[in-house]
Amino acid sequence: MSIIVQKFGGTSVANADKIRAAAARAVATKQAGHQVVMVVSARGKKTDELVRLAAEMSDQPAAREMDMLLSTGEQESVSLMAMAVHSLGEKAVSLTGGQIGIITDSTFSKARIESISTERIRKHLDAGEIVIACGFQGVDPEMNITTLGRGGSDTTATALAAALKADECQIYTDVEGVFTTDPRVVTEARKVSQLAYDEMLELASLGAGVMHSRSIEFAKKFRVPLRVRPSFADGEGTLIANLGESRVVSGLALARNEARVTLADLPDQPGVTSSIFACMSKRKIPVDMVVQNVAVDGKATVSFTVPEGDLADTLTAANEAVKILGAGTIRSGTNVAKVSVVGSGMQSHSGVAAQMFQTLLEKGINLEMITTSEIKISVLVERDRCDEALLAVHQGFHMETELPQSPAVGIQQAKEQRLDVNSDEKLLSEIVGKLANMEDIVVSEVLLDESQSRVTLHHIPDLPGSSSQLFSAVANKNIMVDMIVQNVSDTGHAEVSFTIPRTDLQKCLALAEDLAASWENATVSHEAEIDKLTVVGIGLRTHTGVGERMFKALADANINIQMINTSEIRMSAVVDSKAGQAGFESLQNAFHLR
């Protein structure tokens, strides 16, 4: 019999009516022929209430006693939920984390799971009961109650779904699902039926906060199909899973209050970027949208965005970096915003960037910076026009129109997508090992791509339409573009670099030369063989030490960086083809992935 895990957050169990509604969903799922495990959070503002009570008792309450106190919020919820299920004529049992068999270390308030058992849950399921589990908690070896770190209930739900080999983990929230973009900004925004794991990771990091990013990564690791569903309606929500061919663009995001900083006239040598990021990391500045284009006349330029509120600290750090390097100038600007498109389909479709740039051209919106990943394109635009830009791109990709669904992971297919393990014990061991390190591992993978070339157009007009013209010409030749980097211009001219498959280099150079001839003083340069190094993970923006560690490792290996671009879950650097393998090994060592 298939197993469904259903997670209900605090807003979904805030009062008696909502608890009864959640219980009715679980009962309906069981009566449809599934075994059901519910993971339940504390009701509504209950945790805040408990924290306030603790503050009335002590200015510095003991961490152990705080865990004892806060765990009662979930215990209240699960017992009430069991009563509600009983009132609907079904059998149910409520279990604390310790009763389930979730054993953690003794790090109170942010405990790590050390072992997890499914024996008791399976016994209750086989007896025909709905199991109602406390999220966010476990016990240590001394039987002290512990609470898990951030995203604890999502972690509990996805971990149990993986351990039980559940066919689906349903996350109930107060929204209908994941939308194509923020419906408060774009009224035409539409709920997305399905997303790939990486698409959801990009969107979650961009602010689509329906789930904790670490839980999505964990579900991806163990191929747990996730479904974000509304707790207030009967909609199917959004399925997050291993999918077939996706639509080219699945979602858009807007980061409104950005500031940009540019360090120009830097030495083009190993260690420069490392010094910059070390200064930023020391002040815990969350750096985003990092762009470094190919050096000109031995001088490199690095630009990045930060939250506008961090601009003053960022400029202080930038001045420190310039002093350390002994060269460089600093420019900054506000009134900018980042518009991003995300879609796994763009990996196999040329012309996505061209279409986005053309759409913005038609509105007369200039692009100050461009950065890309395999499944995301971000542009920096004037903040005063960012809502207009978001709407235009949403309409340009016809996001308001639902396309036929591609083959997705369904209830029957899910079992076929499970990891090939010899036994439940081996699977549990893998799960626990991954859980134990979730807070430590920000970077989960290092990649080396040795198949690309680099093309750069210098001194092209910094006007709306230049990038559109360039990438429309590239798309018309059916050339797949990977990295695109356009740095901030202060001369009225821009430098745009991009990487392409080596097999397309000559074809691309011919069209680039023709296009450059139409622009006064524009020139073309290229490198036939480059290597791209990428670190992949989650929370790269908020974990300020990732860039510092990445670029220090490359500097220590005496590897110069030619280009940089970033996304929410990837940070990529182009290096000389002779340095790629050494860089790959140094990054694996730096992030302890060997």
C-alpha angles and dihedrals in degrees: 000000000000120000124222121193114205121193120197119192127209097274090051092059099032097126142007095274092052092047090052090048091052091048090051090054092052092047092049090050091050092047088052087065105268134119109238133213116183121200111197133192128208115285118271111292094359095114092050089050091052092048090052091050091051090051089055089057100043142001089220110025116194113264092231092054092046090056090048089051100042093047089065090071092066092040090056091050097048094048092050089047091052090051090051092051091049090052088057092056100257130115118247140168128201118215134187120223090261093050090052091053102252105152118190138176119263098261097126118217093015105039122171120227111244100175138002130197129202097183098097094042092051091049091055093044091051088052089060097254129138106235114220111196130192110241124214098032151083139151132259124232089272090055093250111150112247133186125219126237129260116329089021099155093047088049091051092049097048093042093052091045090053094044093048092043087235118191093226140003110212118202111200116205141161092262130074093243136284114332130211086246140334106312089204088067101031113036090194091063111131134204111256115231096207142002136186117245094251092049090054091046091054092046093044091052088048091057108277088133102184091118139018111262094228092058091052090051090048091050089050091051092054097031095241110166108229125202121193105207135177115252092205100053142031098252121136092232122198125323116216112194147109100307139188120238109338128206111273095251120024103172146003131214137193128207102191110180102055131143125198128219126190127193108196136178091038122158111264096230141108116286100030097107090041091058092049094050093045090058092048094046092051088063094041091240111170103228118199138178096022114194130183119170129196112293119255121210090351093303123116129203125204123189131180142163129238133179107282091239089062095052097102093052090044093055090050089052091046091054089051090052092051091051091050092049094043092225142057144087128237130221129174140179142184131198091076133122135187121236116191135186120202128193136137089213091073089073089075101028123078120209101044093119091044091053092049093047092046091052091054091044090058088058092046092243115152123216114229096181136006129198131165146184131192092279105019140062121191128187131186114226138168109290091224088064102035096104089050090049093050092050092046093051091045089054093040091060092040090238091162089069120083112224124209109278118258119227105287138182106282132181093276096040095050095077090054090056095055120117113270100250129161097224147358088256092059091048092049090050091053092047094050092046091053093045093050091059101037094108093045100045110075095149110052101174144019119208133195120200114191098170105083144092129204127231123187130189113202128202097009117161112276092223136116107279103031095100091040091054092048098048094040088059090049092048092049088061089051091240114159112227121204116175119026119186126182117169129204114283125217098169102059089257131089137209115220122188128181139171127231138172111287090236090065097048100103093045090049094047091054093055092041091054091049091050094046089054089063092057120069113249093355116145137183130226130175147178116216096207125033132155124223120211118196134184114203126200146105133278092023090152096051095038094073095185097065096081091043092053094044096050094040090055091053092045091050087053088052091242118152119217117226101180138007132193133163145198131187092274103022137057116189134188129188115220137171112290090240090058100047100093094045089048091049092053093046091052092047088053093045093054095038094242099134 
